[in-house]
Amino acid sequence: MKRSEKRAAANRALHWNRKLAEAQTPEQRATVWLNLARSAAARAEREGDTSVWDALAEVAQEFHTRHGT
């Protein structure tokens, strides 16, 4: 991993850890995790890997199956 990639990864971790620390309710924490997952999928897509969106959709579908109406 290049130095700039390591810095970007560290900055992303700092950003998301800060967001999680600021979240005060379960709903806010869930929103942060969903936003983080979407961000990761979008980043992977920019790098040419669209399969991350499929993986995210699969997890969302499993969640709905377990907890949806």
Summary of the structure (lengths in Angstrom):
residues: 69
radius of gyration: 14.2
end to end distance: 43.8
largest distance: 46.7
contacts: 145
relative contact order: 0.08
helix: 84%
strand: 0%
